[in-house]
Amino acid sequence: MTLATAITKVRSLSRSTTSSASDTVVMERINEAMKEFARAAYGLTKKGYVSITPLFDIQTDFAIRITVTGGTNALAATDVAICATDADSQTGTQVATALQTAIRAAGPTTLTVTWSTTTWTFTIDGIDATSITIAEPSAIIYSSALELIGLGVETTTATSVTGSIPTDCTVESALPTDFLSMVGRPEWDGDPLYQGLLSDFHSPETSGTPSYYYIRNKNIMLYPPPHEQKKLSFFYRYIPTVFTTPHGYQECGLSGKALTTATGLSATTAYTFRVNIDGGGLVQYTITTGTTLTYEEVIDLINAQVKGATFSLEGGDLRCTSDTLGSSSAIALAAPTSGTSLWTTLTGFSAFDTAVATEGGTSLPIDDEWCDAVVYKAASQLAEEHFEPSISDRYYAQFKRIVGDYVKTRANQNPSLSIRTTGDPNPEVTFNGS
């Protein structure tokens, strides 16, 4: 069920009209109903996937000792801090850039450091060097960064050094932003993972096929850390993301305007502008101003010409909103091909803001068989606001019935306790045998 369909159905059930409850108001009630459904059902459930992305925590007291012999990048044995600023969760590319900058600051101005997104390794290239040596730093103020960036074991050529996969960089990956809690066990390449102890994930000294997981701060930790990309899948509970706009629109990039603000247009003058409504193609319109040149008067003139969209002031900016509700609802403003441009004459105009797409054609983030619960809850709220308590109570009862059915259906999908391992704080529940 799409948002547009849900809005129409809510309005029909609650006996509302577009004048008593705009699409935006009905959408807000639907958003509230989705949250209420998710709370009553102890979180909605869906399948998620995580792509493993190597990440690094770097500090200014991590260093390597580098020696470059021969060529323009020659450098006597020197301790080099791998970064100038402490940073967490850095990508390999970011670390390579920081390390390259640090080494070049020591003298080798054309030496390069690169990160491979396919092999997950760093390469230090001296370009025209005859040899490169990487070792632990000698100064006691530094900690060795060799294992952090995988240079404890490396492949050396005449001009470059390529490390191995750093053992710690794939320990932790971000879960979906709407994640609340895990349902059952996650699976790595089809094999279930067991919950481990947090201490297992601190500075692992090996990598390989993960067997254990731990969830902390909306990140999933794996042990051993994987050395290749495989499918990490799981079911999880979530609260659905709310809708923000039922109609497509675009604004003119203005600020601080009010209906009484002067537009900057001239009296009794013709101005042209173009609008593409719902993808139907650009149409050029013309208005002729009177003697009053405030936004209130000019907007009335524009709306008298344009059909299928409505201009208004929103948050101090001039906005054009499609009258259509659904996936095709869209607005694109453009300069005219002839005449005096309305847009460029408006005081403060520089450029249009990026057009905002409608969410009216987006499906509710709930399985279709349960969408009626959201509709009934939203209709119940609107009916209550319109002083129809009997209708409101009836729809709320329908909402509670469907929520109950949803919870029972999910609970009856053969839940079973997973095998517990040492350190599991609570039994986990799996569904559908997963």
N, C-alpha and C positions, 0 to 999 in steps of 0.2 A: 504494500500500500504506500503510495507516494504522499508527500506532504500535502500537495494540492488536493488529492482525493480525500485525505483525512480532514482537511479544513472544510471541504464541502459537506462531508458527512457529519462533522461536529455541528456545523451551523444548522443543518437540517434537523438533527435530533434535538437540539436545544431551542429550536424555533427562533433562531436569531436571523437577523438580516445584515447585509454589509454595512448598513448605517449604524446598527446597534452593536455590532462586533466586527471590526475590520479584520482583514486577513492577518494582519500583524498581531492583533489581540488574540485571535483564535490560535495562531501559531505559538504564542507564548503559553496558552493554556495546554497545548499539546506538549510543549517542552516540559511543563510542570508534571503532566500526566506520565510522560516517559520516565522521569526521575522517580515518581511515586511508584510506578510499576516495578522499576528496578529495585527500589528499596524493599518493597513488599515481597518481592521474589528472591531477596537476598543476593541480588546481583544477577544480571543477565549473563548468559554463557555463549562464548564463541571460540573458534579456533584461531590461534595466533602462530606466527612464525618469527624467528629472529635470525638475521644474517650476522655471522660472526665478523666483527670489525676489530682488528688489532688496535689497541689504545695503550698509551704510555703516560705515566706520571713522571715528569722530569723536574729536576731541581738543580740549582746553581752549584751545589757541592758534589754533583755527580760529574766525573771526568774520565777521560781516556788519555793515555800517553801515546803520541803519534810521532813517528819518524818518517820523513820522506827524503829519499836519496835521489839525486840527479834531477835535471830538468828545471823548469822555471818555478816549480812549486816546492823546491827543496826546503826542508825544515829539519833542524836538529831536534833531537828528542825533546818534546815539550808537553807538559800537562795542559790539557784543554778542557775547560768546563763545557759540558754539552749544550748549555743554554744560558741566556742572560737573565731570564726571569723564570721563576717557578711556575709550573702549569700542570693541571690535571687533565686526564682524558684527552691527550693529544693524539692525532692520527700519525701514522708513520711519515706521511708527507710533511706534516708540521714539524716533527722531530728532525727530519732530514734537513729542512730549511734552517732550523735553529743551529744544528751541529755544523752545517756548512758555513754559516755566518761566523760561528765561533772559531773554526779552523782558519778561515780566511783572514780573520782579524789577527791571527798569530803570524801571518806572512804569506801563505800560499794563495795568492789572489784569484787563481783560476781553478783551483781544486774543486771538485764537485762531490756532493753527497746526495744519493738518490734512494728512494724507497720503492720497491716493487710491490704493486698491489696484487700480483698474481702469485709470487713466491714468498711474500711477506719477509723480505730480507733487505738490509741496508748495504749499499755499495759506496765505498770511498774511492774516488778515482783521482790519481795525481796527474792525469793527462799525459805528460811526457816524462814521468818519473821512471827510474830504473828499479826502484823497490819501495814498498811501504810496509812499515811495521807498526802494529797496534799492541799496546800493552797496558797493564794497570798503571794508574798514576803513582808517582813517587812521593808527592807531597802529602803529609799527614792530614792536611785540611780537606782532602778529597776522598770520596768513596768511589770505588770502581764502577763504571757504567758499562763494563764489557758485557755482562750477562743481560742487563736491561735492554741493550740494543742488539744482542745476538752476535757480538764480536769476540766471545770467548773461544769459539771455534769458527774459523773462517777459511775461505778459499782465496789464495793470493796469486795474482798474476804479476807481470813485470810492472804494471802501472796501477793496479787497483786491488782492493780488498773487499770481498763480499762475505757478509756474515751468514749465520744460520738463523732459523726462526727463533726469535726471543721466546723463552719459555713462559714468561708471565703475561705477555701482551694480549692473549686471548682468554684470560681467566674470566673476564666480566663483560657482559653485553647488556645494552639497554632493552628493557621490555617495552611493549606498546604503551603509549602515554595514557590510555584509558584502563590499564591493568589495575585490578583490585586484589585478586588472590588466585592462586593456582587451583585448578580442578583436576584431581588425579596427578599423575606424574608426567613431566615433559618427556619427549622422546628424541633421541639423537640417532638420525638415520634409521628410524623405525624401532630402535631398542629403548626400552624405558630406563630412565635415570632414577637413582635413589638419592634421598636427601642425606647430605653429609653434615659434618661438623664444620663450623666456620673456620676453625683452626686449620683444616685441611687445605684451605684455599690461600693461606698466607705464604707467599714466596715459594710456590711449588718448584721442585727441582727437576721436573720431568714434563713431557708433553706427550700426547697420544690421543686415543679414543676416550672421550669422557664417559665416566660411569656414575658420577655423583653431581648433584646440583645444590645450590643454596641461593635463596632470594634475599637481597638486601637493598633497601632504598630504590625499589623498582628496577633493579638490575638483577640479572641471573648470572650466577657464578658457576663455572664448570671445572671439574677435576677428573682426570688430568686435563690441562688446557688443550684444546684441539690444535692440530698442526695443519688442518685443511678444512675447507668449507663443506659442511654437510647440512642436511635439513634438520633444524631444531624446531620441533612443533609441539604444541600444547593446547589444552583448553583452559580458558580462564574466565573469571567473572569480571564484569565491567559495568560502569554506569554510562549510558549512551550519551554521545555528544549532542548538544542542543542545536537546533536550527537558528540561524541569525537573520535571514531575510526571505520572505516569500515571493518577492518580485525583483526582477533584475532592474538595476539602476546605474546611473553615472552622474558624477558631480563635476562642477566646473573649477575646482581648486581654489575657491574663494574662502574667505574667513571673516568672521565678525559682522556679517550682514544681517539686517533686520528688515521687516516689511516696510518700515518707514525710512530706510537708508536710500539715499540717492544712488541711482545706477551708474551715472556717468554718461548716459545717452543724451542726445539732443532732442528738443521738442519738435513735434510735427516732422519727423524724419523716418524714412523707411530703413529697416534693418533686416538682413537675411541670415538664416542659419539652417543647418541640415541635421536631421535626426534619422537614425536607422532603428526602427521599432520591431522587435521580435525577429530580426534577421530578414525583414522584408525588403531591404535595400534602402539606401539613403534617399530621403525626400527633402527638397528645399522648401522652406517656408519664409514668408515675409510678414512683418508687423510694421505698423506705422504708429509712432508714439503720439500722444496728445500733449497736453501742457503739464501734466503731472508725471514725474519720472522716477517715482519710488519703485522699489521691488514689488510692492503690492500691486501697483497699476500695471507694470510691465509683465508680471507673471499672469495676470488676468488676460492681457493681450495675447500672450503666447498660448495659453490654454484654450483660447477661443479659436486658434488656428490648428493646433495639433490634436489629432484624434488617435486614440490607442495608447496614449501616455499622458502623464500629468507632471507638470513642473511645480515645485514647491521650494520653500526655504527649510533646510534641515541642518541644524547645528551651525548656522551662519553661512552655509554654502547653498548655491543654487543646484537643485537636484532634479533630474528627469527620471521618472519611474514608469516602467511599463504597467499598463492596466491588466495585462494578461497574467494569469496564475498558472504555472506549470513549467516544464523543462524548456519551453521555447521563449520564456520571458527574458528579454534582453534589451539593452539600450546601448547605442553607440552614437555619440555626438561628434560632429565634424564641422570644419569650416565651410562656408558657402562657396560656390563656384562663381558667383557674380554678386554685385551689389555690395553694400557696406556691411561688414561682418558684425553681427550682434555680439558675438563672444569677445572679440578683441577690443571692443569699445567699452565693455564693462570695466569699471574701475577695479584694479587689482587682479585682473585676469592675466594668467601666465600660460597655463596648460591645464588640460582636463585631468582629473584624477582617473586612475584605472577603473574601468567598468567593473561593477560587482554583479556576479552571476546569481541568478535565483537559486534557491534551494527547494523551490516548489516541486520540481520533478524528482527530487531525491527521495528514495524509499526510507520509511521509518526503519531505524536500526533494530528491529524486532521481527522475529519470524511472523509471516503473514497470518498464521492461525491464531496468533495472540495479539495482533494489532488492534482488534476490536476493544481490548481492555483499555488501551490508550484513548481511543475515540470516546468510549463511554465515560471515562474519568474526566476528560476535557469537557464533554457535553454536560456532565453533572455540575462541574464548576461554573460553566456559563449559565446554566439554568438557575443555579443558586443566586448568581449575580443579578439575574433578571427576575428574581422574586417568584420562582417556580419551584417551591420546595418538594412537591410531590414528584415532579419529573426528575429533579436532582437526586432524590433518594432512590428512585427506581434505577437510574443509570449507575449510581454508585454501587448498588447491590450487584448489578451486572459486572461491574469492574472487579469487585471482590470475588465473585464466583469464578471469573476467568483466571484471576491470579491464583486462586486455590487450585484450579485444574492444572495450571502451569507448574506449580510447586509439586503437586502429586505426580504429574507425568515425569518430571525430572528425577524425583526421588525413586520412582519405580523402574528406572532404566538400569536395573541390576546393579545397584551400588554394592561395592565390596571393599573391605579393608585391604590395603596394600601390605605387602611384607614390610615389616619394620626393620630398620637397621640401627645400630648403635648411634645414638645422637639424635634420632628422630624425636622432636619434642611432642608431636601429636600424630595420631593416625591420620593418614590421608585417604580421601574417598575417591574412587575412580568410577567412571560411568562408561557404559557400553563396553565394559571389559578392557578399556584403555588403561 
